[in-house]
Amino acid sequence: MQTTPNPTSSSINSLTLSTCQAPNMDFLSRDLAVYLSRHLGFPVRLRIDIPWTERDRLLDAGEIDLCWICGLPYVRKAERAPGKIAPLVAPVMTGSRYQDRPIYFSDVVVRADSPFQTLADLRGAAWAYNEPGSQSGYGVVVYSLAVRGLTLAFFGRVVESGAHQNSIQMILRREVDASAIDTTVLEQELGDHPEIAPQIRVIDTFGPSPIPPWVVSERVDPATREKLREELARMHTRAEGQAILKKAGIARFAAVDDADYDPIREMARIGFGETFARNQSYAGG
């Protein structure tokens, strides 16, 4: 007898998980791969053995199913290929500044012994940004300057560091004067290396921005998507999940959708112009 396929059943028996976020948070992806494998009932394979630029390419190619990416490349990808990926959940960080919302900030960091006290003092200074696909290190900086009637030419020298952690080290080595650092990355870095704390100061803060989402590929069927969202959104209610989240400074995962990233679209419009998403190519976090 012929049977009718169940439209809610999953057609996937394994998933590939990756991240394009700062490497000091790679441990979260490792833990999530193990956690999800246990609770989904099928293997979740981790791909962080390759450079993040290659991970981004594999995400575009549909070879990565679940990935943590920055909001700025997300909105670009969503405009370039609607429906190819979709936001699933995003972290809600534990600090009070995050207001129990899936947002984050960019702290303007300088050396503790520098003369700089405000953003205005940085006119003509040496500035580092992590990479041009980053909302926290680049997009929100260009936006924040634009609303003040300024551009990156406000700084005397602008250099790409390759990562927020590199930018911090460049400040400490006096190679640059300042940088905007993702607050979640900065908090993790200070937790891992507390000796850095007395060597730096925060003189301004940009944001908030919608925090980087975990996105899911179009190849993941609707039933599996919902199961993923459900498992991630209730992690904080299980002792095992709560322990994983706590290590990363996360209170919980919140369900998000495309509209939650409209603030980044508006910042990009103001900072880069109407054609930004169509004409630029960015990858990282």
Steps between C-alpha positions, in 0.01 A plus 500: 500500500633844407546738793484878499823667615472685827566868417626567851761223502868588464687412181837570664696246702805718571594868515820699453559785746756779477575857607641816345533672837809587706721197570491558875138376481574182300447297816129585485466343156680187620267472798190564288593230250517246784185631668290504184621155394371367830164676496417481129578131484727522196860617444589869485841530338725793588698686231744747658813330365515745207538881481180694566505635143474141374223428748312798358547366147367160606199668660425676171544169317245328727760270654460641852155465656525706817742789541562793733560809286510875546184699430665713231587213264165342585304796359726508193448128439125536555478769233727318257327161533165525683410184688842338463555534873272616781559619858406239757609618846738758645678526836366710785807589704499497880621854575246762605605726212339247261153562651399132459492558122697350208720807456864594546723806490839616376729652762757752380819379667828687555807438713452589865795739489394677181384866502170421326184560701225526237439402140567860396854466635571230240505742206817419307572190712588150378191276492473123453193309384473122494368457146249673271231233539464569870205694638665553838844596369417676174133545408393666825817713495426636152139560606594672826741729317242574228236620747765741631568624147833313487665220304795270571718785376441644848780268611854566385571137414262204468629141488333159478611266779318181395329437836381684811762319707769624261370855535532478878857378470585779255373753756707340775811502276439870419468423130162675493321732738147360508244255365132413539482157661196273510398505866438125510848433361655753739327347801616152404855623436516675838368185665766290328779757554417717803845658488380704201231686697724760673679570171197628308213749538162541331434859392177458300246241396325450164168320468309302593486280193302178456736226615641248249240232422528128459374449145366185340540391138207459264591129464382441858134401486238695700451227761871482576523880510230516762660220699832688490336824611316321779809322631713815495230724648452270800867424567501731801227293664724192521797479736722370219399777262521768766859401578596529132339840465649631824856431376428736209328769709164418341175501699292332230435480128210704364307417183566762230388562144605712205323816620708502819798600282331802341696735734822379336349563156421856607850554643648370174277733298612801701864398524562356154211620283203331336711270280708354784343155523497445124850618424715387791625154590563424865537182696606512860370580848 
